[in-house]
Amino acid sequence: MNGEEEFFDAVTGFDSDNSSGEFSEANQKVTGMIDVDTSKSDRVGKIGERPPQENGVQNYRSGLRWSFQELSKITMPIAFNEPLSFLQRITEYMEHVYLLHKACRQTQPLERMQSVAAFAVSAVASQWERTGKPFNPLLGETYELIREDLGFRFISEQVSHHPPISAFYSEGLSQDFLFHGSIYPKLRFWGKSVEAEPRGTITLELLAHNEAYTWTNPTCCVHNVIIGKLWIEQYGTVEIVNHRTGHKCVLNFKPCGLFGKELHKVEGYIQDKNKQKLFMIYGKWTECLWGTDPVSYEAFKKQERRGGHPRKAKLDDGAERADCDVADDVPEVQETVQVVPGSKLLWRINTRPPNSAQMYNFTSFTVSLNELAMGMEKTLPPTDCRLRPDIRGMENGNMDLASQEKERLEEKQREARRERAKEEAEWQTRWFYPGTNPYTGTPDWLYAGDYFERNFSDCPDIY
């Protein structure tokens, strides 16, 4: 197995900085090494032998052959997974699709931006307490979802393996919107935590208004991946642009802060093309989103700074945290969102099933994603996630089978890549093609069409 295969196929999500695709086999061999004087280290013989003494002083090694970064290349046990593919995780964007239908019906661009902003925040809400890792999609893997009750259909495909890129396309069944994009998460391992930066452009088109909105998702960080209780936060700035009117929404997903005061908080504003603030937005991505006019918001904040609003007591100021040798404390859940008088509710999270904690903290929408109803197999392409034997085995509680099947599928994918290399053949995507986003000018994967014609005769055998 060469260095490239070891890196990309042993990895199950923790791809380090090379996940951008700018991978060099030579670099891979070097970056893992610590600068060690091999003339001395090579003298070490059998296990337990000491190197010779110099001047009567015992010599001890001063470095390791492999850096801590190499932990990012360890195959993670299947127990760290949840029984979904990453393609299905992307589909969870659509749980609050009613916000898109609402935006299509609204007559004013400011109101439409409010609904779009609420949708962008709701798209990450299902990740709350979801510490299980979705399965990495195989190259050519697909997932479709049709929800007539919610008024949309959705298709996604894993279009690249090096780097991993997932493309998706959705449309309203009433021809009111198009929602599409490509995601290639850049993952960084920081010792105690894993940070996922979701690179790629997300595009929403409201067809009746001839409007297009684009944005990228915030960064997601999972803490205590080695020791301690896992917990998640989202942080970073999300900018949503209306390319027709010039309106922009800037949302700041706040990191938890020193005492967890900012945990899960989102604050932002909507401005017009002249950069005048028209509307303030605030809330929590785990709970709800509210909005009000700038004057009321600033007056409320000013009074709050003066101590005019009751606040919970801070955590113990004497508590100190070590830098690297203990788990990151799970922040205490702070008070719920303080609502500014006169605000309007933009979005509220759906209540999860009462037994959600025993089902990987899935929402009701998520629980349905891997369902394989009777007769469905005849209409699906053979590449659909629902047909993956490792995910199906895990859902059925057969962890040994799931682990064996996962290993078999990964080896089958490696062998297929070796065969293509011998024949100097390139992988051909089926439902998406590389192009340029028409609104941002950035590279993107565009839907080729015809999936729902259901001609699956030339689909690859990946399972």
C-alpha positions in Angstrom: 0.0 0.0 0.0 1.5 3.3 -1.0 1.5 6.5 1.2 -1.5 8.0 -0.6 -3.7 5.0 0.0 -2.7 4.7 3.6 -3.5 8.3 4.2 -6.9 8.6 2.5 -8.4 5.2 3.2 -7.3 4.7 6.8 -8.7 8.1 7.6 -12.3 8.1 8.7 -12.9 11.8 8.8 -9.8 13.1 10.6 -8.0 14.2 7.4 -5.7 16.9 8.9 -4.7 19.8 6.7 -4.1 17.7 3.6 -7.8 17.2 3.1 -7.8 20.1 0.8 -6.5 17.8 -1.9 -3.1 19.5 -2.1 -1.5 16.2 -1.0 2.1 15.2 -1.7 3.3 11.8 -1.0 6.8 13.2 -0.3 5.4 15.6 2.2 3.4 12.8 3.8 6.6 10.9 4.5 8.4 13.9 5.9 5.7 15.7 8.0 5.1 12.7 10.2 8.8 12.6 11.2 10.3 14.4 14.1 13.9 15.6 13.6 15.8 12.8 15.2 19.5 12.0 15.0 19.1 8.7 13.3 22.8 7.9 13.8 22.0 7.5 17.5 18.5 6.2 17.3 19.5 3.4 15.0 21.7 2.0 17.7 18.7 0.9 19.7 18.5 -2.9 19.3 16.0 -5.2 20.7 13.1 -4.0 22.8 14.3 -3.2 26.3 18.0 -2.6 25.4 19.6 0.6 26.4 21.9 2.5 24.1 25.5 2.6 25.2 26.6 5.2 27.9 28.9 8.1 27.1 31.2 9.3 29.8 29.3 7.2 32.3 26.0 9.1 31.7 23.0 7.1 30.4 21.6 8.5 27.1 17.9 8.6 26.6 16.1 9.3 23.4 15.0 12.9 22.8 12.3 12.4 20.2 9.8 10.1 18.5 9.8 8.8 15.0 6.2 9.8 14.5 4.5 13.1 15.5 1.2 13.4 17.3 -0.3 14.4 14.0 -0.2 10.7 13.0 -3.2 10.1 15.2 -5.2 11.8 12.5 -4.5 8.7 10.3 -5.7 6.1 12.7 -8.8 4.2 11.5 -11.5 5.0 14.1 -13.5 2.1 15.6 -17.0 1.8 14.2 -18.4 2.5 17.7 -17.5 6.2 17.0 -20.0 6.2 14.1 -23.7 6.7 13.8 -25.7 4.7 11.3 -25.8 7.3 8.6 -23.7 8.4 5.7 -22.4 11.9 5.4 -24.7 12.3 2.4 -27.6 11.6 4.7 -26.2 14.1 7.2 -26.3 16.8 4.5 -29.9 16.0 3.8 -30.7 17.2 7.3 -30.4 20.7 6.0 -34.0 20.1 4.8 -35.6 19.4 8.1 -37.0 23.0 8.3 -37.7 23.4 4.6 -41.0 25.2 5.5 -38.8 28.3 5.9 -37.9 28.2 2.2 -41.6 27.8 1.2 -42.3 30.8 3.5 -39.6 32.9 1.9 -41.0 32.1 -1.5 -44.4 33.5 -0.4 -43.1 36.7 1.2 -43.3 39.9 -0.9 -40.5 42.0 0.7 -36.8 41.2 0.3 -36.1 42.0 4.0 -38.7 39.4 5.0 -37.3 36.9 2.6 -33.8 37.4 4.0 -35.1 36.8 7.5 -36.5 33.5 6.5 -33.4 32.5 4.6 -31.2 33.4 7.6 -33.4 31.3 9.8 -33.1 28.4 7.4 -29.3 28.8 7.4 -29.2 28.6 11.2 -31.7 25.7 11.3 -29.5 23.7 8.9 -26.9 23.1 11.6 -29.4 22.7 14.5 -29.6 18.9 14.1 -25.9 18.6 15.0 -26.6 19.6 18.6 -25.4 16.7 20.8 -24.7 14.6 17.7 -21.3 13.3 18.7 -21.4 10.2 16.5 -19.5 10.4 13.2 -21.3 9.7 10.0 -19.8 7.1 7.6 -17.5 8.5 5.0 -19.3 8.2 1.6 -17.7 5.9 -1.0 -16.9 7.4 -4.3 -20.0 7.3 -6.4 -22.3 6.8 -3.5 -25.7 8.6 -3.7 -28.7 9.4 -1.6 -32.1 10.5 -2.6 -35.1 11.7 -0.5 -38.5 12.6 -1.7 -40.9 14.1 0.9 -44.2 15.0 -0.7 -45.5 16.1 2.8 -42.7 18.7 3.1 -42.8 19.6 -0.6 -39.3 18.8 -1.8 -37.0 16.2 -3.4 -33.3 15.8 -2.8 -30.3 14.0 -4.5 -26.7 13.9 -3.5 -23.6 12.2 -4.8 -20.0 11.7 -3.6 -18.2 13.2 -6.5 -14.6 13.0 -5.3 -12.5 11.0 -2.9 -9.3 13.0 -2.9 -10.3 15.4 -1.5 -13.7 14.2 -0.3 -16.5 16.3 -1.9 -20.2 15.8 -1.6 -22.5 17.5 -4.1 -26.3 17.9 -3.6 -29.3 19.4 -5.3 -32.9 19.9 -4.1 -36.0 21.4 -5.6 -39.4 22.3 -4.3 -42.1 20.1 -5.7 -44.1 23.3 -6.5 -41.2 24.6 -8.5 -40.7 27.4 -6.0 -37.0 27.0 -5.1 -33.8 25.3 -6.0 -31.2 24.5 -3.3 -27.8 23.1 -4.2 -24.1 23.1 -3.4 -21.0 21.1 -2.7 -19.3 20.4 0.6 -15.7 19.4 1.2 -15.0 19.6 4.9 -11.5 20.5 5.9 -10.8 18.7 9.2 -8.1 19.6 11.7 -7.1 17.5 14.7 -6.0 19.6 17.7 -5.1 16.9 20.2 -8.3 17.1 22.3 -10.7 18.3 19.6 -11.5 17.9 15.9 -12.5 21.0 14.0 -14.5 20.7 10.7 -14.5 23.7 8.4 -17.2 23.1 5.8 -15.7 24.5 2.7 -17.9 24.9 -0.4 -20.7 27.2 -1.5 -24.4 26.7 -0.7 -26.8 28.3 -3.1 -30.5 29.0 -2.7 -32.7 30.2 -5.6 -36.2 31.6 -5.1 -37.6 31.2 -8.6 -40.7 33.4 -8.3 -38.5 36.4 -7.2 -35.5 35.6 -9.5 -33.3 35.8 -6.5 -30.2 33.8 -5.5 -28.6 33.6 -2.1 -25.2 32.1 -1.3 -23.4 31.3 2.0 -21.1 28.8 3.7 -21.8 27.1 7.0 -20.0 27.8 10.3 -17.1 25.7 11.6 -18.1 22.8 13.8 -15.8 21.6 16.7 -16.1 18.4 18.6 -14.3 18.5 22.0 -12.8 15.6 24.0 -12.3 13.2 21.2 -9.6 11.4 23.2 -10.9 11.6 26.8 -13.9 13.2 28.6 -17.4 13.8 27.6 -17.9 14.8 23.9 -19.5 18.1 23.3 -20.0 20.3 20.2 -19.9 24.0 19.4 -20.3 26.0 16.2 -18.4 29.2 15.6 -17.5 31.6 12.8 -19.1 34.2 10.6 -21.7 33.3 8.0 -22.5 35.8 5.3 -25.7 35.4 3.3 -25.8 37.5 0.1 -28.9 38.3 -2.0 -27.2 38.7 -5.4 -30.2 40.5 -6.9 -31.0 43.1 -4.3 -27.6 43.5 -2.6 -29.1 42.7 0.8 -26.6 40.9 3.1 -27.1 39.0 6.4 -24.1 38.6 8.7 -24.4 36.0 11.4 -21.8 35.5 14.1 -21.9 32.0 15.6 -20.1 32.7 18.9 -17.5 30.3 20.5 -18.4 29.3 24.0 -16.0 31.7 25.7 -14.2 31.3 29.0 -17.1 30.5 31.2 -19.5 29.2 28.5 -21.4 32.5 28.5 -21.6 32.6 24.7 -22.2 28.8 24.1 -24.5 28.2 21.1 -25.3 32.0 20.7 -25.9 33.5 17.3 -26.0 37.3 16.7 -26.2 39.3 13.5 -27.9 41.7 11.3 -29.4 42.3 7.9 -28.2 45.3 5.8 -29.2 46.7 2.5 -26.9 47.4 -0.5 -25.9 50.7 1.1 -24.8 48.8 4.2 -27.5 50.3 6.4 -28.6 47.9 9.1 -32.3 47.1 8.7 -32.9 44.2 11.2 -31.1 42.6 14.1 -31.1 38.8 14.6 -30.2 36.9 17.8 -30.8 33.5 19.5 -29.2 30.1 19.7 -28.6 27.6 17.0 -29.7 24.9 19.4 -33.0 26.5 20.3 -34.5 29.5 18.4 -33.9 32.6 16.4 -35.5 36.0 17.0 -35.3 39.4 15.3 -36.1 43.0 15.9 -35.3 46.5 14.7 -31.9 48.0 15.4 -33.1 50.8 17.7 -34.9 48.4 20.0 -32.1 46.0 20.0 -29.4 48.5 20.9 -31.6 50.0 23.6 -32.0 46.6 25.2 -28.3 45.8 25.0 -27.5 49.2 26.5 -29.8 48.5 29.4 -28.3 45.0 29.8 -24.8 46.4 30.0 -26.0 48.7 32.8 -27.2 45.6 34.7 -30.9 46.3 34.0 -31.7 42.7 33.1 -31.3 39.7 35.5 -28.5 37.3 34.7 -27.4 34.0 36.1 -24.4 33.9 38.3 -21.1 33.1 36.6 -19.3 29.8 37.0 -16.7 29.6 39.7 -14.1 32.1 38.8 -11.5 30.1 40.7 -11.7 27.1 38.4 -8.7 26.7 36.3 -8.2 24.6 33.2 -5.1 22.9 32.1 -3.9 23.5 28.6 -3.6 20.0 27.3 -3.6 17.2 29.8 -7.3 17.1 30.8 -10.6 17.1 29.0 -12.2 20.3 28.0 -15.0 21.0 30.6 -18.4 20.8 29.2 -19.8 24.4 29.5 -22.8 24.8 31.8 -25.9 25.6 29.8 -26.6 29.3 30.3 -30.0 31.0 30.5 -32.3 30.7 27.6 -32.5 33.5 25.1 -33.6 36.8 26.6 -36.2 38.1 24.2 -36.1 41.8 23.3 -39.6 43.3 23.7 -41.3 43.6 20.3 -39.2 40.8 18.7 -40.7 38.3 16.3 -39.8 34.6 16.3 -38.0 33.6 13.1 -37.5 29.9 13.9 -37.7 27.4 16.7 -36.1 23.9 16.8 -38.3 20.9 16.6 -38.8 18.8 19.7 -36.8 15.6 19.6 -38.3 12.1 20.2 -38.4 11.2 23.9 -35.9 8.3 23.3 -33.6 10.4 21.1 -30.6 9.9 23.5 -30.9 6.1 22.8 -30.9 6.8 19.0 -27.7 8.8 18.6 -29.6 12.0 19.5 -31.4 11.8 16.2 -34.3 14.2 15.4 -37.6 12.7 14.1 -36.6 13.8 10.6 -33.2 12.1 11.0 -34.7 8.8 12.2 -36.5 8.4 8.9 -33.5 9.0 6.6 -32.2 5.4 6.5 -35.5 3.7 6.4 -35.8 1.2 3.6 -39.5 0.7 3.0 -40.8 -2.4 1.3 -40.5 -2.1 -2.5 -38.1 0.9 -2.2 -35.1 -1.1 -3.3 -36.6 -1.7 -6.7 -36.7 2.1 -7.4 -33.4 3.2 -5.9 -30.1 3.1 -7.7 -27.7 0.4 -6.4 -25.5 3.3 -5.1 -28.0 4.6 -2.6 -26.8 4.9 1.1 -29.7 2.8 2.3 -28.2 -0.2 0.6 -24.8 0.1 2.2 -24.3 -3.2 4.2 -22.1 -1.6 6.9 -24.5 1.1 7.8 -27.4 -1.3 7.6 -25.6 -3.7 9.9 -24.9 -1.0 12.4 -28.5 0.2 12.4 -29.6 -3.5 13.0 -27.2 -3.7 16.0 -24.8 -6.1 14.4 -21.5 -4.2 15.1 -19.2 -7.1 14.1 -20.9 -7.4 10.6 -20.8 -3.6 10.2 -17.1 -3.5 11.0 -16.3 -6.3 8.6 -18.4 -4.8 5.8 -16.9 -1.4 6.3 -13.4 -2.9 5.9 -14.5 -4.8 2.8 -16.0 -1.8 1.2 -13.0 0.3 1.8 -10.7 -2.4 0.3 -13.0 -2.7 -2.7 -12.8 1.0 -3.2 -8.9 0.9 -3.0 -8.8 -2.0 -5.5 -11.1 -0.1 -7.9 -8.8 2.9 -7.8 -5.8 0.7 -8.4 -7.5 -0.8 -11.5 -8.3 2.7 -12.8 -4.7 3.7 -12.3 -3.5 0.7 -14.3 -5.8 1.6 -17.2 -5.2 5.3 -16.8 -8.9 5.8 -16.6 -10.5 8.7 -14.7 -13.6 8.3 -12.5 -16.8 9.6 -14.1 -19.4 11.2 -11.9 -23.0 10.3 -12.7 -25.3 13.1 -11.6 -23.0 16.2 -11.1 -20.3 17.8 -13.1 -17.5 20.3 -12.1 -18.2 23.9 -13.1 -18.4 27.5 -11.8 -21.1 28.8 -9.4 -23.0 31.3 -11.6 -23.4 33.8 -8.7 -20.0 33.7 -6.9 -17.7 32.7 -9.7 -16.1 30.0 -7.5 -15.6 26.4 -8.4 -18.7 24.3 -7.7 -20.4 21.0 -8.6 -23.5 21.5 -10.7 -26.5 19.1 -11.1 -26.5 17.4 -14.5 -30.2 16.6 -14.3 -32.2 13.5 -15.2 -31.8 11.6 -11.9 -35.5 11.3 -11.3 -35.9 9.8 -14.8 -34.5 6.7 -13.0 -32.2 5.3 -15.7 -29.8 3.6 -13.3 -28.4 1.0 -15.8 -24.9 2.4 -15.8 -24.5 3.0 -12.1 -21.2 1.6 -10.7 -21.0 -1.4 -8.4 -19.6 0.1 -5.2 -21.1 -2.2 -2.6 
